Amino acid sequence: MSPSVFVAGHRGMLGHVVARLLEESGFRIITTDARYEGHAGDALIAAARSSDARYVVNCIGRIWQKSTDPTELFRANALLPIHLAQSLRPDQHLFHASTDCVFAGDRGAYAVSEIPDADDEYGVSKQLGEGVRHWPNASVLRVSIVGLDLGGGHGLLAWFLSQPEDKPVRGYVNHFWNGITTLEWARILVERINRLEGGEANVPLSQPGTERVDKYTLLCLFREAFGTRHEIIPVEASPSIDRTLVPTETRAPIAEQLAMLSRWAHGDAGAARGAPPLAAARR
């Protein structure tokens, strides 16, 4: 029998995908609408600890586009994961989502062993949240993600799909990226849970990723995967940004991931479950 999984942030861009794929993969999902206000004893923390879930997945995160108050960034991105790691039972395991924005982005090819160097409020808040990797029952996945939002959103893919198709869209040729889709993140989670269930050692910090592309190319791949007719104009931004990570685990090419996400979002559950890495992980 598959273990239960508590998903914090199940209505967000990542969380709704994680919850759905876990359920499709045979896990029992536990969610809550309880809130976190910045205290270790808050209802969300208590709900996770008191549940019978063996695994807790923290998909809650605050992005700078949604917040003008630095306090909100540090509460959601730093305090929450730390309070979860401190409060969970010894038999519970925490998975926490981090991002490439922990690095400044002035050169790219950041190794997992490097010390994060971002000095903006968002980047620092995410750096602090990664501290949970020092708990024996926690895993951090550091990677940038693209995905679909419920009811709109501020992510790159949601922004692109919301643009009128009769107007050109600009894509930066000097902003570089090598992240994954939200669906691929969820697939990695299933693999990691199955490995832990099989007795494999925990990986405290990892950087799954794919090939390096610029944002112009990424928008072109969005257009292809989701069948839009946007005209995409290549432009240069100032400054150039390269937050690409050296992957500790190389996933499928991003074009394949986006095509899988598009099929899965339109109801083809087998698009995710039937792919080789996940099929191999599910024993």
C-alpha positions as protocol buffer text, in pm:
chain_id: "A"
residue {
  index: 1
  type: MET
  ca { x: 0 y: 0 z: 0 }
}
residue {
  index: 2
  type: SER
  ca { x: 136 y: 341 z: -99 }
}
residue {
  index: 3
  type: PRO
  ca { x: 209 y: 586 z: 184 }
}
residue {
  index: 4
  type: SER
  ca { x: 7 y: 900 z: 244 }
}
residue {
  index: 5
  type: VAL
  ca { x: 146 y: 1235 z: 132 }
}
residue {
  index: 6
  type: PHE
  ca { x: 60 y: 1577 z: 277 }
}
residue {
  index: 7
  type: VAL
  ca { x: 76 y: 1849 z: 11 }
}
residue {
  index: 8
  type: ALA
  ca { x: 110 y: 2205 z: 142 }
}
residue {
  index: 9
  type: GLY
  ca { x: 5 y: 2459 z: -119 }
}
residue {
  index: 10
  type: HIS
  ca { x: -214 y: 2224 z: -321 }
}
residue {
  index: 11
  type: ARG
  ca { x: -384 y: 2509 z: -509 }
}
residue {
  index: 12
  type: GLY
  ca { x: -63 y: 2669 z: -639 }
}
residue {
  index: 13
  type: MET
  ca { x: 122 y: 2632 z: -968 }
}
residue {
  index: 14
  type: LEU
  ca { x: 335 y: 2344 z: -839 }
}
residue {
  index: 15
  type: GLY
  ca { x: 112 y: 2206 z: -567 }
}
residue {
  index: 16
  type: HIS
  ca { x: -195 y: 2131 z: -779 }
}
residue {
  index: 17
  type: VAL
  ca { x: 21 y: 1932 z: -1021 }
}
residue {
  index: 18
  type: VAL
  ca { x: 195 y: 1745 z: -739 }
}
residue {
  index: 19
  type: ALA
  ca { x: -135 y: 1655 z: -573 }
}
residue {
  index: 20
  type: ARG
  ca { x: -292 y: 1533 z: -895 }
}
residue {
  index: 21
  type: LEU
  ca { x: 4 y: 1324 z: -1011 }
}
residue {
  index: 22
  type: LEU
  ca { x: 51 y: 1166 z: -668 }
}
residue {
  index: 23
  type: GLU
  ca { x: -315 y: 1069 z: -663 }
}
residue {
  index: 24
  type: GLU
  ca { x: -295 y: 929 z: -1017 }
}
residue {
  index: 25
  type: SER
  ca { x: 12 y: 733 z: -906 }
}
residue {
  index: 26
  type: GLY
  ca { x: -175 y: 560 z: -625 }
}
residue {
  index: 27
  type: PHE
  ca { x: -86 y: 772 z: -323 }
}
residue {
  index: 28
  type: ARG
  ca { x: -341 y: 899 z: -72 }
}
residue {
  index: 29
  type: ILE
  ca { x: -327 y: 1277 z: -69 }
}
residue {
  index: 30
  type: ILE
  ca { x: -386 y: 1496 z: 236 }
}
residue {
  index: 31
  type: THR
  ca { x: -438 y: 1871 z: 194 }
}
residue {
  index: 32
  type: THR
  ca { x: -553 y: 2157 z: 410 }
}
residue {
  index: 33
  type: ASP
  ca { x: -666 y: 2516 z: 379 }
}
residue {
  index: 34
  type: ALA
  ca { x: -516 y: 2596 z: 720 }
}
residue {
  index: 35
  type: ARG
  ca { x: -300 y: 2906 z: 714 }
}
residue {
  index: 36
  type: TYR
  ca { x: 56 y: 2980 z: 815 }
}
residue {
  index: 37
  type: GLU
  ca { x: 115 y: 3318 z: 980 }
}
residue {
  index: 38
  type: GLY
  ca { x: 482 y: 3282 z: 1071 }
}
residue {
  index: 39
  type: HIS
  ca { x: 470 y: 3079 z: 1392 }
}
residue {
  index: 40
  type: ALA
  ca { x: 580 y: 2721 z: 1459 }
}
residue {
  index: 41
  type: GLY
  ca { x: 245 y: 2644 z: 1620 }
}
residue {
  index: 42
  type: ASP
  ca { x: 30 y: 2770 z: 1333 }
}
residue {
  index: 43
  type: ALA
  ca { x: -255 y: 2557 z: 1200 }
}
residue {
  index: 44
  type: LEU
  ca { x: -77 y: 2450 z: 882 }
}
residue {
  index: 45
  type: ILE
  ca { x: 223 y: 2315 z: 1073 }
}
residue {
  index: 46
  type: ALA
  ca { x: -4 y: 2135 z: 1319 }
}
residue {
  index: 47
  type: ALA
  ca { x: -209 y: 1983 z: 1037 }
}
residue {
  index: 48
  type: ALA
  ca { x: 101 y: 1838 z: 871 }
}
residue {
  index: 49
  type: ARG
  ca { x: 243 y: 1700 z: 1195 }
}
residue {
  index: 50
  type: SER
  ca { x: -84 y: 1546 z: 1317 }
}
residue {
  index: 51
  type: SER
  ca { x: -167 y: 1383 z: 983 }
}
residue {
  index: 52
  type: ASP
  ca { x: -82 y: 1021 z: 913 }
}
residue {
  index: 53
  type: ALA
  ca { x: 127 y: 1131 z: 614 }
}
residue {
  index: 54
  type: ARG
  ca { x: 471 y: 977 z: 589 }
}
residue {
  index: 55
  type: TYR
  ca { x: 580 y: 1248 z: 346 }
}
residue {
  index: 56
  type: VAL
  ca { x: 515 y: 1623 z: 353 }
}
residue {
  index: 57
  type: VAL
  ca { x: 570 y: 1824 z: 35 }
}
residue {
  index: 58
  type: ASN
  ca { x: 610 y: 2198 z: 74 }
}
residue {
  index: 59
  type: CYS
  ca { x: 490 y: 2360 z: -248 }
}
residue {
  index: 60
  type: ILE
  ca { x: 423 y: 2695 z: -83 }
}
residue {
  index: 61
  type: GLY
  ca { x: 640 y: 2981 z: -198 }
}
residue {
  index: 62
  type: ARG
  ca { x: 608 y: 3353 z: -240 }
}
residue {
  index: 63
  type: ILE
  ca { x: 745 y: 3512 z: -557 }
}
residue {
  index: 64
  type: TRP
  ca { x: 854 y: 3872 z: -586 }
}
residue {
  index: 65
  type: GLN
  ca { x: 590 y: 3942 z: -854 }
}
residue {
  index: 66
  type: LYS
  ca { x: 318 y: 3874 z: -597 }
}
residue {
  index: 67
  type: SER
  ca { x: 462 y: 4059 z: -300 }
}
residue {
  index: 68
  type: THR
  ca { x: 566 y: 4415 z: -227 }
}
residue {
  index: 69
  type: ASP
  ca { x: 638 y: 4331 z: 137 }
}
residue {
  index: 70
  type: PRO
  ca { x: 973 y: 4160 z: 209 }
}
residue {
  index: 71
  type: THR
  ca { x: 823 y: 4022 z: 530 }
}
residue {
  index: 72
  type: GLU
  ca { x: 590 y: 3804 z: 324 }
}
residue {
  index: 73
  type: LEU
  ca { x: 883 y: 3668 z: 122 }
}
residue {
  index: 74
  type: PHE
  ca { x: 1081 y: 3569 z: 431 }
}
residue {
  index: 75
  type: ARG
  ca { x: 779 y: 3428 z: 612 }
}
residue {
  index: 76
  type: ALA
  ca { x: 676 y: 3198 z: 326 }
}
residue {
  index: 77
  type: ASN
  ca { x: 1015 y: 3112 z: 176 }
}
residue {
  index: 78
  type: ALA
  ca { x: 1235 y: 3089 z: 487 }
}
residue {
  index: 79
  type: LEU
  ca { x: 1035 y: 3051 z: 808 }
}
residue {
  index: 80
  type: LEU
  ca { x: 773 y: 2808 z: 680 }
}
residue {
  index: 81
  type: PRO
  ca { x: 1010 y: 2533 z: 557 }
}
residue {
  index: 82
  type: ILE
  ca { x: 1222 y: 2566 z: 871 }
}
residue {
  index: 83
  type: HIS
  ca { x: 919 y: 2542 z: 1098 }
}
residue {
  index: 84
  type: LEU
  ca { x: 802 y: 2237 z: 904 }
}
residue {
  index: 85
  type: ALA
  ca { x: 1140 y: 2065 z: 936 }
}
residue {
  index: 86
  type: GLN
  ca { x: 1157 y: 2144 z: 1308 }
}
residue {
  index: 87
  type: SER
  ca { x: 802 y: 2034 z: 1383 }
}
residue {
  index: 88
  type: LEU
  ca { x: 750 y: 1717 z: 1181 }
}
residue {
  index: 89
  type: ARG
  ca { x: 763 y: 1382 z: 1355 }
}
residue {
  index: 90
  type: PRO
  ca { x: 1081 y: 1172 z: 1319 }
}
residue {
  index: 91
  type: ASP
  ca { x: 892 y: 929 z: 1094 }
}
residue {
  index: 92
  type: GLN
  ca { x: 790 y: 1206 z: 851 }
}
residue {
  index: 93
  type: HIS
  ca { x: 1001 y: 1327 z: 558 }
}
residue {
  index: 94
  type: LEU
  ca { x: 991 y: 1679 z: 414 }
}
residue {
  index: 95
  type: PHE
  ca { x: 1038 y: 1765 z: 47 }
}
residue {
  index: 96
  type: HIS
  ca { x: 1098 y: 2135 z: -16 }
}
residue {
  index: 97
  type: ALA
  ca { x: 1097 y: 2322 z: -350 }
}
residue {
  index: 98
  type: SER
  ca { x: 1375 y: 2575 z: -405 }
}
residue {
  index: 99
  type: THR
  ca { x: 1489 y: 2769 z: -712 }
}
residue {
  index: 100
  type: ASP
  ca { x: 1783 y: 2880 z: -923 }
}
residue {
  index: 101
  type: CYS
  ca { x: 1719 y: 3234 z: -796 }
}
residue {
  index: 102
  type: VAL
  ca { x: 1940 y: 3159 z: -496 }
}
residue {
  index: 103
  type: PHE
  ca { x: 2221 y: 3257 z: -735 }
}
residue {
  index: 104
  type: ALA
  ca { x: 2289 y: 3605 z: -870 }
}
residue {
  index: 105
  type: GLY
  ca { x: 2288 y: 3494 z: -1233 }
}
residue {
  index: 106
  type: ASP
  ca { x: 2601 y: 3672 z: -1353 }
}
residue {
  index: 107
  type: ARG
  ca { x: 2773 y: 3363 z: -1500 }
}
residue {
  index: 108
  type: GLY
  ca { x: 2565 y: 3043 z: -1489 }
}
residue {
  index: 109
  type: ALA
  ca { x: 2673 y: 2678 z: -1455 }
}
residue {
  index: 110
  type: TYR
  ca { x: 2632 y: 2684 z: -1076 }
}
residue {
  index: 111
  type: ALA
  ca { x: 2729 y: 2356 z: -911 }
}
residue {
  index: 112
  type: VAL
  ca { x: 2530 y: 2208 z: -625 }
}
residue {
  index: 113
  type: SER
  ca { x: 2833 y: 2252 z: -398 }
}
residue {
  index: 114
  type: GLU
  ca { x: 2859 y: 2628 z: -456 }
}
residue {
  index: 115
  type: ILE
  ca { x: 2746 y: 2882 z: -197 }
}
residue {
  index: 116
  type: PRO
  ca { x: 2441 y: 3078 z: -320 }
}
residue {
  index: 117
  type: ASP
  ca { x: 2526 y: 3442 z: -388 }
}
residue {
  index: 118
  type: ALA
  ca { x: 2199 y: 3622 z: -466 }
}
residue {
  index: 119
  type: ASP
  ca { x: 2165 y: 3938 z: -259 }
}
residue {
  index: 120
  type: ASP
  ca { x: 1810 y: 4044 z: -345 }
}
residue {
  index: 121
  type: GLU
  ca { x: 1531 y: 3984 z: -93 }
}
residue {
  index: 122
  type: TYR
  ca { x: 1367 y: 3701 z: -288 }
}
residue {
  index: 123
  type: GLY
  ca { x: 1693 y: 3517 z: -349 }
}
residue {
  index: 124
  type: VAL
  ca { x: 1803 y: 3549 z: 13 }
}
residue {
  index: 125
  type: SER
  ca { x: 1465 y: 3426 z: 139 }
}
residue {
  index: 126
  type: LYS
  ca { x: 1496 y: 3114 z: -77 }
}
residue {
  index: 127
  type: GLN
  ca { x: 1855 y: 3061 z: 39 }
}
residue {
  index: 128
  type: LEU
  ca { x: 1742 y: 3059 z: 401 }
}
residue {
  index: 129
  type: GLY
  ca { x: 1466 y: 2808 z: 324 }
}
residue {
  index: 130
  type: GLU
  ca { x: 1723 y: 2570 z: 183 }
}
residue {
  index: 131
  type: GLY
  ca { x: 1861 y: 2536 z: 535 }
}
residue {
  index: 132
  type: VAL
  ca { x: 1617 y: 2251 z: 591 }
}
residue {
  index: 133
  type: ARG
  ca { x: 1859 y: 2025 z: 402 }
}
residue {
  index: 134
  type: HIS
  ca { x: 2057 y: 2001 z: 726 }
}
residue {
  index: 135
  type: TRP
  ca { x: 1771 y: 1808 z: 889 }
}
residue {
  index: 136
  type: PRO
  ca { x: 1808 y: 1431 z: 840 }
}
residue {
  index: 137
  type: ASN
  ca { x: 1446 y: 1395 z: 730 }
}
residue {
  index: 138
  type: ALA
  ca { x: 1440 y: 1664 z: 460 }
}
residue {
  index: 139
  type: SER
  ca { x: 1518 y: 1694 z: 89 }
}
residue {
  index: 140
  type: VAL
  ca { x: 1555 y: 2012 z: -115 }
}
residue {
  index: 141
  type: LEU
  ca { x: 1500 y: 2018 z: -491 }
}
residue {
  index: 142
  type: ARG
  ca { x: 1671 y: 2328 z: -630 }
}
residue {
  index: 143
  type: VAL
  ca { x: 1546 y: 2399 z: -982 }
}
residue {
  index: 144
  type: SER
  ca { x: 1349 y: 2659 z: -1175 }
}
residue {
  index: 145
  type: ILE
  ca { x: 1005 y: 2545 z: -1290 }
}
residue {
  index: 146
  type: VAL
  ca { x: 752 y: 2642 z: -1555 }
}
residue {
  index: 147
  type: GLY
  ca { x: 392 y: 2530 z: -1547 }
}
residue {
  index: 148
  type: LEU
  ca { x: 25 y: 2609 z: -1568 }
}
residue {
  index: 149
  type: ASP
  ca { x: -158 y: 2799 z: -1297 }
}
residue {
  index: 150
  type: LEU
  ca { x: -509 y: 2746 z: -1166 }
}
residue {
  index: 151
  type: GLY
  ca { x: -713 y: 3052 z: -1259 }
}
residue {
  index: 152
  type: GLY
  ca { x: -430 y: 3249 z: -1412 }
}
residue {
  index: 153
  type: GLY
  ca { x: -104 y: 3333 z: -1245 }
}
residue {
  index: 154
  type: HIS
  ca { x: 229 y: 3513 z: -1264 }
}
residue {
  index: 155
  type: GLY
  ca { x: 445 y: 3233 z: -1405 }
}
residue {
  index: 156
  type: LEU
  ca { x: 616 y: 3261 z: -1744 }
}
residue {
  index: 157
  type: LEU
  ca { x: 401 y: 2998 z: -1915 }
}
residue {
  index: 158
  type: ALA
  ca { x: 75 y: 3142 z: -1781 }
}
residue {
  index: 159
  type: TRP
  ca { x: 187 y: 3488 z: -1889 }
}
residue {
  index: 160
  type: PHE
  ca { x: 273 y: 3366 z: -2240 }
}
residue {
  index: 161
  type: LEU
  ca { x: -57 y: 3183 z: -2290 }
}
residue {
  index: 162
  type: SER
  ca { x: -250 y: 3490 z: -2172 }
}
residue {
  index: 163
  type: GLN
  ca { x: -99 y: 3715 z: -2440 }
}
residue {
  index: 164
  type: PRO
  ca { x: -315 y: 3800 z: -2745 }
}
residue {
  index: 165
  type: GLU
  ca { x: -203 y: 3594 z: -3043 }
}
residue {
  index: 166
  type: ASP
  ca { x: -237 y: 3889 z: -3280 }
}
residue {
  index: 167
  type: LYS
  ca { x: 35 y: 4085 z: -3099 }
}
residue {
  index: 168
  type: PRO
  ca { x: 408 y: 4002 z: -3094 }
}
residue {
  index: 169
  type: VAL
  ca { x: 576 y: 3873 z: -2779 }
}
residue {
  index: 170
  type: ARG
  ca { x: 935 y: 3953 z: -2693 }
}
residue {
  index: 171
  type: GLY
  ca { x: 1177 y: 3678 z: -2591 }
}
residue {
  index: 172
  type: TYR
  ca { x: 1516 y: 3749 z: -2438 }
}
residue {
  index: 173
  type: VAL
  ca { x: 1809 y: 3588 z: -2617 }
}
residue {
  index: 174
  type: ASN
  ca { x: 2051 y: 3663 z: -2332 }
}
residue {
  index: 175
  type: HIS
  ca { x: 1847 y: 3526 z: -2040 }
}
residue {
  index: 176
  type: PHE
  ca { x: 1944 y: 3161 z: -1997 }
}
residue {
  index: 177
  type: TRP
  ca { x: 1756 y: 2880 z: -1822 }
}
residue {
  index: 178
  type: ASN
  ca { x: 1774 y: 2503 z: -1776 }
}
residue {
  index: 179
  type: GLY
  ca { x: 1484 y: 2419 z: -1547 }
}
residue {
  index: 180
  type: ILE
  ca { x: 1198 y: 2171 z: -1573 }
}
residue {
  index: 181
  type: THR
  ca { x: 818 y: 2168 z: -1587 }
}
residue {
  index: 182
  type: THR
  ca { x: 600 y: 2138 z: -1279 }
}
residue {
  index: 183
  type: LEU
  ca { x: 491 y: 1797 z: -1405 }
}
residue {
  index: 184
  type: GLU
  ca { x: 852 y: 1681 z: -1426 }
}
residue {
  index: 185
  type: TRP
  ca { x: 907 y: 1808 z: -1070 }
}
residue {
  index: 186
  type: ALA
  ca { x: 612 y: 1598 z: -956 }
}
residue {
  index: 187
  type: ARG
  ca { x: 747 y: 1295 z: -1142 }
}
residue {
  index: 188
  type: ILE
  ca { x: 1083 y: 1336 z: -968 }
}
residue {
  index: 189
  type: LEU
  ca { x: 899 y: 1349 z: -636 }
}
residue {
  index: 190
  type: VAL
  ca { x: 728 y: 1017 z: -706 }
}
residue {
  index: 191
  type: GLU
  ca { x: 1064 y: 864 z: -795 }
}
residue {
  index: 192
  type: ARG
  ca { x: 1226 y: 998 z: -476 }
}
residue {
  index: 193
  type: ILE
  ca { x: 946 y: 870 z: -255 }
}
residue {
  index: 194
  type: ASN
  ca { x: 967 y: 527 z: -413 }
}
residue {
  index: 195
  type: ARG
  ca { x: 1343 y: 521 z: -360 }
}
residue {
  index: 196
  type: LEU
  ca { x: 1310 y: 615 z: 6 }
}
residue {
  index: 197
  type: GLU
  ca { x: 1041 y: 351 z: 46 }
}
residue {
  index: 198
  type: GLY
  ca { x: 1286 y: 104 z: -107 }
}
residue {
  index: 199
  type: GLY
  ca { x: 1550 y: 186 z: 153 }
}
residue {
  index: 200
  type: GLU
  ca { x: 1774 y: 418 z: -49 }
}
residue {
  index: 201
  type: ALA
  ca { x: 1958 y: 699 z: 126 }
}
residue {
  index: 202
  type: ASN
  ca { x: 1816 y: 1049 z: 132 }
}
residue {
  index: 203
  type: VAL
  ca { x: 1961 y: 1314 z: -102 }
}
residue {
  index: 204
  type: PRO
  ca { x: 1955 y: 1638 z: 102 }
}
residue {
  index: 205
  type: LEU
  ca { x: 2009 y: 1878 z: -191 }
}
residue {
  index: 206
  type: SER
  ca { x: 1980 y: 1811 z: -562 }
}
residue {
  index: 207
  type: GLN
  ca { x: 1962 y: 2008 z: -885 }
}
residue {
  index: 208
  type: PRO
  ca { x: 1757 y: 1825 z: -1148 }
}
residue {
  index: 209
  type: GLY
  ca { x: 1772 y: 2000 z: -1484 }
}
residue {
  index: 210
  type: THR
  ca { x: 1781 y: 1983 z: -1859 }
}
residue {
  index: 211
  type: GLU
  ca { x: 1958 y: 2151 z: -2150 }
}
residue {
  index: 212
  type: ARG
  ca { x: 2047 y: 2521 z: -2146 }
}
residue {
  index: 213
  type: VAL
  ca { x: 1816 y: 2743 z: -2353 }
}
residue {
  index: 214
  type: ASP
  ca { x: 1753 y: 3115 z: -2378 }
}
residue {
  index: 215
  type: LYS
  ca { x: 1413 y: 3260 z: -2292 }
}
residue {
  index: 216
  type: TYR
  ca { x: 1339 y: 3333 z: -2660 }
}
residue {
  index: 217
  type: THR
  ca { x: 1384 y: 2965 z: -2743 }
}
residue {
  index: 218
  type: LEU
  ca { x: 1178 y: 2868 z: -2440 }
}
residue {
  index: 219
  type: LEU
  ca { x: 886 y: 3082 z: -2559 }
}
residue {
  index: 220
  type: CYS
  ca { x: 913 y: 2919 z: -2902 }
}
residue {
  index: 221
  type: LEU
  ca { x: 889 y: 2579 z: -2732 }
}
residue {
  index: 222
  type: PHE
  ca { x: 581 y: 2700 z: -2541 }
}
residue {
  index: 223
  type: ARG
  ca { x: 422 y: 2795 z: -2873 }
}
residue {
  index: 224
  type: GLU
  ca { x: 496 y: 2456 z: -3024 }
}
residue {
  index: 225
  type: ALA
  ca { x: 378 y: 2251 z: -2726 }
}
residue {
  index: 226
  type: PHE
  ca { x: 54 y: 2443 z: -2670 }
}
residue {
  index: 227
  type: GLY
  ca { x: -30 y: 2511 z: -3034 }
}
residue {
  index: 228
  type: THR
  ca { x: -48 y: 2890 z: -3028 }
}
residue {
  index: 229
  type: ARG
  ca { x: 24 y: 3129 z: -3315 }
}
residue {
  index: 230
  type: HIS
  ca { x: 220 y: 3395 z: -3128 }
}
residue {
  index: 231
  type: GLU
  ca { x: 487 y: 3587 z: -3314 }
}
residue {
  index: 232
  type: ILE
  ca { x: 796 y: 3584 z: -3093 }
}
residue {
  index: 233
  type: ILE
  ca { x: 1057 y: 3854 z: -3145 }
}
residue {
  index: 234
  type: PRO
  ca { x: 1414 y: 3793 z: -3024 }
}
residue {
  index: 235
  type: VAL
  ca { x: 1548 y: 4084 z: -2817 }
}
residue {
  index: 236
  type: GLU
  ca { x: 1838 y: 4148 z: -2583 }
}
residue {
  index: 237
  type: ALA
  ca { x: 1779 y: 4250 z: -2223 }
}
residue {
  index: 238
  type: SER
  ca { x: 2002 y: 4450 z: -1995 }
}
residue {
  index: 239
  type: PRO
  ca { x: 2159 y: 4296 z: -1802 }
}
residue {
  index: 240
  type: SER
  ca { x: 2217 y: 3945 z: -1932 }
}
residue {
  index: 241
  type: ILE
  ca { x: 2114 y: 3678 z: -1680 }
}
residue {
  index: 242
  type: ASP
  ca { x: 2236 y: 3320 z: -1657 }
}
residue {
  index: 243
  type: ARG
  ca { x: 2118 y: 3123 z: -1354 }
}
residue {
  index: 244
  type: THR
  ca { x: 2165 y: 2783 z: -1515 }
}
residue {
  index: 245
  type: LEU
  ca { x: 2261 y: 2505 z: -1276 }
}
residue {
  index: 246
  type: VAL
  ca { x: 2492 y: 2210 z: -1327 }
}
residue {
  index: 247
  type: PRO
  ca { x: 2238 y: 1927 z: -1306 }
}
residue {
  index: 248
  type: THR
  ca { x: 2293 y: 1651 z: -1054 }
}
residue {
  index: 249
  type: GLU
  ca { x: 2030 y: 1465 z: -1255 }
}
residue {
  index: 250
  type: THR
  ca { x: 1961 y: 1532 z: -1623 }
}
residue {
  index: 251
  type: ARG
  ca { x: 1598 y: 1498 z: -1724 }
}
residue {
  index: 252
  type: ALA
  ca { x: 1430 y: 1473 z: -2066 }
}
residue {
  index: 253
  type: PRO
  ca { x: 1472 y: 1765 z: -2310 }
}
residue {
  index: 254
  type: ILE
  ca { x: 1247 y: 2055 z: -2219 }
}
residue {
  index: 255
  type: ALA
  ca { x: 1052 y: 2025 z: -2547 }
}
residue {
  index: 256
  type: GLU
  ca { x: 950 y: 1671 z: -2447 }
}
residue {
  index: 257
  type: GLN
  ca { x: 858 y: 1785 z: -2097 }
}
residue {
  index: 258
  type: LEU
  ca { x: 638 y: 2065 z: -2232 }
}
residue {
  index: 259
  type: ALA
  ca { x: 464 y: 1832 z: -2476 }
}
residue {
  index: 260
  type: MET
  ca { x: 398 y: 1591 z: -2189 }
}
residue {
  index: 261
  type: LEU
  ca { x: 262 y: 1873 z: -1972 }
}
residue {
  index: 262
  type: SER
  ca { x: 30 y: 1988 z: -2251 }
}
residue {
  index: 263
  type: ARG
  ca { x: -112 y: 1638 z: -2304 }
}
residue {
  index: 264
  type: TRP
  ca { x: -145 y: 1576 z: -1930 }
}
residue {
  index: 265
  type: ALA
  ca { x: -316 y: 1911 z: -1872 }
}
residue {
  index: 266
  type: HIS
  ca { x: -573 y: 1815 z: -2135 }
}
residue {
  index: 267
  type: GLY
  ca { x: -663 y: 1496 z: -1952 }
}
residue {
  index: 268
  type: ASP
  ca { x: -410 y: 1239 z: -2076 }
}
residue {
  index: 269
  type: ALA
  ca { x: -299 y: 1097 z: -1741 }
}
residue {
  index: 270
  type: GLY
  ca { x: -90 y: 833 z: -1915 }
}
residue {
  index: 271
  type: ALA
  ca { x: 129 y: 1104 z: -2065 }
}
residue {
  index: 272
  type: ALA
  ca { x: 301 y: 1138 z: -1728 }
}
residue {
  index: 273
  type: ARG
  ca { x: 273 y: 790 z: -1583 }
}
residue {
  index: 274
  type: GLY
  ca { x: 382 y: 608 z: -1895 }
}
residue {
  index: 275
  type: ALA
  ca { x: 710 y: 792 z: -1947 }
}
residue {
  index: 276
  type: PRO
  ca { x: 1019 y: 576 z: -1883 }
}
residue {
  index: 277
  type: PRO
  ca { x: 1172 y: 740 z: -1570 }
}
residue {
  index: 278
  type: LEU
  ca { x: 848 y: 732 z: -1371 }
}
residue {
  index: 279
  type: ALA
  ca { x: 751 y: 386 z: -1493 }
}
residue {
  index: 280
  type: ALA
  ca { x: 1089 y: 255 z: -1385 }
}
residue {
  index: 281
  type: ALA
  ca { x: 1057 y: 415 z: -1043 }
}
residue {
  index: 282
  type: ARG
  ca { x: 717 y: 267 z: -971 }
}
residue {
  index: 283
  type: ARG
  ca { x: 778 y: -88 z: -859 }
}
